Amino acid sequence: MLPPILTDIPNGTKCSKSLITKDKTLFVHRLLVFGLLVVIICIFGNAYAVSSNLTLTSPTTVDMSGHQKSEIRVGEPVGFLSVVTNHGTSEKRFTYVVLILNQDKQTELQEGLSASIGAGQSFTVAQSWIPRESGTYTVKTFLLNGYLMANPLTEVIETQIVVK
């Protein structure tokens, strides 16, 4: 057997070229496995979200009695009401999330309401907020299959509102 070829590493250490080659091969192998896992998670995550059988309507702004509210004012509570429908054949658990961003894209509110909905049923959900400043805000509503470590069940619905 031939002795391994030694090579200089910048700090003056001698190292076998075969050891360096094995380390590079192992690194590339691990990188490929990681990339494959990311692709699989993305594909199955999206497939899961599409097959949830839940739909969500665009939010309607309402007062605290549930009546539609056309004008939103600073200091007055406003609700964001949506209808969740289960088009599936079994009960589904979900979390209705409302995310409100100000003009600087900073979070003003992030709240969730969890519930279960029976097969073929519709359920009205709402989340309230009291605006502290006037301006234009972005309201994002969507459904998750939980709250922590959750997967999306619907696409994000984005709505602009003006607070006077």
Residue pairs with C-beta under 8 A, 6 or more apart in sequence:
4 16
4 17
4 18
4 19
5 16
5 17
5 18
6 14
6 15
6 16
6 17
7 14
7 15
7 16
7 17
7 20
8 14
9 15
45 151
48 151
49 151
49 152
49 153
49 154
52 88
52 92
52 143
52 145
52 153
52 154
53 86
53 87
53 88
53 92
54 84
54 85
54 86
54 87
54 88
54 92
54 94
54 117
54 143
54 153
54 154
55 84
55 85
55 87
55 154
56 82
56 83
56 84
56 96
56 141
56 142
56 143
56 154
56 157
57 82
57 83
58 82
58 141
58 157
58 159
59 80
59 81
59 82
59 98
59 139
59 141
59 157
59 159
60 68
60 80
60 81
60 82
61 68
61 69
61 70
61 72
61 78
61 79
61 80
61 81
61 161
62 68
62 69
62 78
62 79
62 80
62 81
62 126
63 69
63 77
63 78
63 79
64 77
64 79
64 128
66 79
66 81
66 126
69 78
69 79
71 164
72 78
72 131
72 161
72 162
72 163
72 164
73 131
73 163
73 164
74 131
74 132
74 133
74 134
74 163
74 164
75 130
75 131
75 132
76 130
76 131
77 128
77 129
77 130
78 128
78 129
78 130
78 131
79 126
79 127
79 128
79 129
80 98
80 126
80 127
80 128
80 129
80 139
80 141
81 124
81 125
81 126
82 96
82 124
82 125
82 126
82 141
82 157
83 122
83 123
83 124
83 125
84 94
84 96
84 117
84 122
84 123
84 124
84 125
84 143
85 117
85 121
85 122
85 123
86 92
86 117
86 118
86 119
86 120
86 121
86 122
86 123
87 120
88 119
89 119
89 120
90 119
91 116
91 117
91 118
91 119
92 116
92 117
92 153
93 114
93 115
93 116
93 145
93 146
94 114
94 115
94 116
94 117
94 143
94 144
94 145
94 153
95 112
95 113
95 114
95 143
95 144
95 145
95 146
95 147
95 150
96 112
96 113
96 114
96 115
96 125
96 127
96 141
96 143
97 110
97 111
97 112
97 140
97 141
97 142
97 143
97 144
98 109
98 110
98 111
98 112
98 127
98 129
98 139
98 140
98 141
99 107
99 109
99 110
99 139
99 140
99 141
100 107
100 108
100 109
100 110
100 129
100 137
100 138
100 139
100 140
101 107
101 108
101 137
101 138
101 140
102 108
102 133
102 135
102 137
103 135
103 136
103 137
105 138
108 129
108 131
108 132
108 137
109 127
109 129
111 127
111 129
112 127
112 144
112 147
113 125
113 127
114 146
114 147
115 123
115 125
117 123
131 137
131 163
133 163
134 163
134 164
135 162
135 163
136 160
136 161
136 162
136 163
137 160
137 161
137 162
137 163
138 158
138 159
138 160
139 158
139 159
139 160
139 161
140 156
140 157
140 158
140 159
141 156
141 157
141 159
142 152
142 153
142 154
142 155
142 156
142 157
143 152
143 153
143 154
144 150
144 151
144 152
144 153
145 151
145 152
145 153
